[in-house]
């Protein structure tokens, strides 16, 4: 049986929930689809992560977000968004992946999911990008010791850990695993750490590098990964390092191939920015909207919860 709804929202993160709340307030029928658990990307953040934003900037749906500190933790955020979903009694289908979206000749959309078929008058893509890491594309990257996600530092006690990257994720992994007893080496492609590294963390990592507690190779790259060592390429020439684990914290990207199948066009720029109306959030495909971080393409540091939660109201204003 094909189910019919006014709005289909793809993505059960904070912005997808905000779109559901806006649709409900606008008197529209809607369904939120999430291929994983509620706020799946946040769930896969490191267990000890603290948000850069204060709790009030993460609020949606007029539900207060009270945290113990000025910046909420991952656990507090998960609790908050569960409460938002329950408070607004949102219609959300968890662990149901949207496989295809096709626009009909009548202007509506047919959606095929992992569990059924739907027809919707409009579709909102509130997609994340955390499940699509940038790969190093080097031999040995498929070894079990190589990780593109980080959860907890305890397993790496007395292990030789190589961290690839120069942004917040790499710095957090390096510092946390080092503090739990790992021997940490950083491999950084550029000549220095990113300017975007959190201001209260940057002096910490710089001091650890300067004192030699954490070894850092700048202007360097990984050439090969082997079960018990890693071959890196610093300016002075190739170097072989003993190694137990590799954390490739090289960033993530949206699913451009899937967006292209939906008919979305992209600007001819370095960030593969999708085409959309900045006032209505509607793409070049009539009735197909974007919301949240996906709007930035490869510029994944442009949109966050705090500055993209307004997309929900912009879209609903246009729809209603």
Secondary structure, 3 states (H helix, E strand, C coil): CEEEEEEEEECCCHHHHHHHHHHHHCCCCEEEEECCCCCHHHHCCCCCCECCCCHHHHCCCCCCCCCCCCCCEHHHHHHHHHHHHHHCCCCEEECCCEEEEEECCCCCEEEEECCCEEEEEEEEECCCCCCCECCCCCECCCCCCEECCCCCCHHHCCCEEEEECCCHHHHHHHHHHHHCCCEEEEECCCCCCCCCCCHHHHHHHHHHHHHCCCEEECCCEEEEECCCEEEEEECCEEEEEECCEEEECCCECCCHHHHHHCCCCECCCCCCCECECCCCCEECCCCEEECHHHHHCCCCCCCCHHHHCCHHHHHHHHHC
